[in-house]
């Protein structure tokens, strides 16, 4: 973020250290973020939220909903805090933490500078798991291949789904199912175990450990990873998981593709699916669908059918959410049957090669 003239000027009086009575001091970091997003307005806040991880979006959204109003004195403090934090990040980029601390102490006073820099330094601490994001996939795959399946699962849980999907697909087939199973059944990991594994990563990969992190796997994370794995690898892994635990495999499969994801399916595959879906189910299912999906469906049927669907949707009136969800599930079950018969592809991850 570029500095304005006002941001460069010393502002010790305007940015005095928060006292215990300060409304900003009583807020957690998540609450501060929520309040600041409210100040930004719906349009800008929506763009910011789109850049955040889904878990963070959910947590911030909950805090936004809790706010009844934002007092004027809190508004002023939020803006000052954002300005000071932005200044600190800029100075860190320009000359590192010592330089940033020195400049902030001159501009804001030692107490306020210390408060701001404490948050900046905490945010900059990085775990060994985070540093693995920058490691080349082939090198990381070779490293994980030699580790215990539980360790491999924990490492994959810390990677972004696309990278984890490619690595999982690169493991030997006899390891893929075992690692996936452990990832799907993984709960929150103790800090002690995280430290032990980060120590191994530091030793083997030469990374520097920063702060602790807690990770949880589970079926949702497996679904995200498999959605980003090549289709051939996904099938083999799901077969292995199904043999190990059919219920667990079903839970993963149910999260891998939701009704709204049909908008990502190719026109040809969508047309094939629509041939098998009962029209009453399709109308009900589209009742709660995003406009983009409705448009795509109407574009992939004949003009007569499109007109009929639009008329039936207009005449449908209020419908129970449960009825809509049941209809969407029936459509998805049909889609999954067609996919299992290899008549269509629902994979949103790696693409099959053409021959």
N, C-alpha and C positions, 0 to 999 in steps of 0.2 A: 504494500500500500504506500503511495507517495505521500510525503509530508507536506502540509500546508504551512504558510508562514506562521499561522497561529500555533500550530503544533510544534514548530521549532522554538518558539519563544519560551523563556522560563515562565513557569506557572505555579510557583510554590504555593501561593495563596489560594488559587483556585483548586489546587489538587492536594489540599491538606490531608494528612493521615486521617482515615476514618476512625471515629470514636465508637465505643460500644453502643452508643445510642443511634448510630447511623443506620438507616434502613438497609443500605447496601451491605453493611457488615453482617447483618442477620441472614443474608441469603447465601445459599450454597452456590457452587459454580454452575450447576445445572439450572438453578433458579435464575441466576444472572443472565445466562444464555437465553432462557425463555423470555425474560422481561425485555431483553434487548431485541429479540426477534419481534416481539409485539410492537416495539417502537418503530421497527423498520417498515411495518405495514404488510398486508397480506401478500402482495405481488413479490416484493423483494424477499420477504421471509421464505416464501415458497421456493424461490431460486436457491437460497442458502441451504434449506433443508434437503433439497435434491442432491446436494453434494456430500451429505453426511451418510454414514452407515445407517442401515435400517434400525438397528437397535438403539442408536443415539437419537434418531428421529422420534422413535416411540417414546423414549424417556423424556425428551424435551417437550413433545406434544402434550404429555400428561401434565407437566409443570405449567405449560401455557394455559391449559384448561383450568388450572387451579386459581389463576390470577383473576380477581374480580375487577381490579383497576390498578393503575400504577400512579402513586402520588407524585406530584410535581418535583418534590425534593429528591425522590428516587430517580426520576428521569435525569435530573442534572448530574447526579452521582454516576449513573450508568454511562452517560456520555463522556464524563471526565475519565472514568475508569477505562473505557474503550480507547479513548485518545492516548492515555498513558501506556496502556498495554501495546497499542500499535507502535508508539514511539520506541518502546523497549525492543520489540521484535525487529524494527528497522535498524536500530543501533547494533543489535546482536549480529545481524546480517552484515553490517558494514565493518565491524571491528571485533566481534566476539563479545563474550559475557563481561570480561573486565572493562572493556571500553564502554559498553552499554551501561554498566553500573556507575561508572565515573560520570558520564554525561547526565544520567538521570539524577544522580545526587546533586549535581550543579543546578539542574532545571527544576527538580521537584522537592529537593530536600532529602536528607539521608533516610528518614523514617519511611516516607512514601516510596522512595526508590527501592528500599529493601523489601517492602511489601510487594511491589510490582515484580521485582526480579525473582523473588521467591516463587511466584506462580510461573514465571517464564522458564526458570530452570527446571521446575518440576515437570512442566509440559514437554521440555526438550529431552528428558531422560528416555532412553530407548532400550528395550530389552533385546536379548540375543535373538529371540523369536522374530521380532520386528526386523532386525537386520538381515534375516534370511530372505526377506522379500527381494533383496538386491542380488542374491546369489543366483548364478546361472542354473537353469532348470536341470540340465544334464548332471552337473556337479552335485546339486542337491538331491537328485534322484539316487545317485550312486551312494551318497552318504546315508540316506534314509534306508536304502536296501540292506545295509549292514546292521541296522539298529533293530532292537526288539520291536515287535508289532505295536505294543502299547506306546513306546516312545515315538515310533513313526506316526501313529494316529495323533498323538499330542502335537507333534510338529505340524502336521497337515491342518489341524484345528486352528493354528495361528496364522496360516497363510490365506491369501485371498482365494476364493473358490476357483477362479480360472487357473491360477498357478497350481493349486492343489490338485485340480482335475487332471492336468497334464502330467504331474508327477505320479499320481496314482495309476494312470494309464501306462506309465513307463516302468512300473514295478513288475517283477515276475508274476505270472498268473496265480501261482500258489500263494503269493503274499497279498494280492489285491483283496481277496475276500476276507482274509483274516484281519487286515488293517482296517477295512471298511466296517467290519463287525465291531471292532473295538472302538472305532470312531463313533459309530451309531449308538453304542451303549455307554459312552463316556459321560460322566457328570462333571461337576466343577472339580478342578484339580487343586490339590493343596499347594500352598506357597513353597513348602519344603521340597516337594517333588519337582516343582517348576525350577527351583534353584539348582537342584541336582542335574536336571536335564540341560538347563542353560549352561552349566559348567562344562558338560560334555560338548555342547555346541561351540562354546568359546575355545575349548582345547582343540577340537577337530577342525573348526572352520576359521579360527582366528578372530572371532567377533569380540566386541567389548560389551560386557553386560551393564545395563543401566538399571532401570527400576524393575520391580516385580510386576508380573501380570498374572491374571487368573484366566483360565480358558475353560470353556465347556464345549463338548462335542454335541452328540445327539443326532436324531434323525433329520432335523432341519438342516444342519450343517452338511450331513452326508448328501442330502437332496441337492443343496447348492453346488457341492463339489461334483456330483455325478452329472448335473445339468451342464457342467462345463467340461466334462470329459468326452473324448471321442466316442461316437455311438457304439463302435465295436467293443471298446473297453467297458462301457456302461453295461452292455448286455451280459458280458462275462461276469462282471462284478455282481450284478443283480442276481444272476443265476447262483453264484456261490453263496451270496447272502441268503437267498431263498432256501437253499439246502440247509444252511446253518440255523436259520430262524425265519420261518415263513411269515409270521405275524410282523416281525421287525421289517422284513423286506416290503411287506404291504404298506407299512407306515411310511417308509421312505418313498415308495413309489407314489403314494397319495400326495406327498408334498412336492414331488418333482414337477408336476404340471397341474396348474389350476385352470379353471374355465377361462378366465381373462387372458391366459397365455395363448389361447387359440388365435389371437391376433398375430402371433409370430409364425404360425403355420403357413406353409406355402399355399398359394391359391389352388393348385392342383390337389394337394392333400386335403384342403378344406372342402373342396367340391366332392371328393370321394367320401368324406365323413358325412356331409350333408345328405348324401344319397341314402344313408343308413339311419338317419335320425328322424323320428316321428315329428311331424310338423307342430303338433300341440306342445311337445317337449321343447322344441326349438323356440317357439314363441314365448313360453314361460321362462326359459333360460335367458333369452335376450332381454327380458323385462328388467333384469338387474345388471345388465352388461354395460361396459363403457361404450360411449358413442363410436369410438374407433373400431371396436369389434363388431358392433351392429352394422356399421358402414361396410366393413370387409365382408361380412356374411351376405349382405344385400348385393354386393358387387360380384359375388361368386354363385349366384343363382340366376335363373332366367328372369326376364322383366315381369312376367306374369306371377311367378312365385314371389318375387320381391314386393310387388304391389300387394299381394295377398298377405304377406308377413307384416307389412306396414299397416294395413287395415286392421289386422287382428291385434296388433300391438296397441293401436289407437283405441280399439273397443274393449281391451282387456280390463281396464280399470284397476283398482287397488288389488294387490295379491299378497298373501302371506309370504314373508321372507323364506320361511321353511319350504314352501312349495317351489319357490324359485330355485333354492339351493338343491332340492331333490331333483328337479328337472336338469339343472346344470350337471349334477353328478351322473345322471343317466347318460347325458351326452358324453361326458368324460369316459364313462365305462365303455361306451361304444368306440370312442377314439382309441382307448387303450387296447381293446380287442383287435381293432384294425392294425394297430402298431405291432402287437404281438404276432400277428399274421404277416407282418412286414409289408402291408399294403399302403401304409402311410408312415410318416416320421413325425414324432412330437418333440424330438430332442431339440433343445435350445442351445446346446453346447457345440462341441466340435462337429464338423460336417463329415459325413462319409465320403470317401473318395469315389469318383466316378470311373467306371471302366467300360 
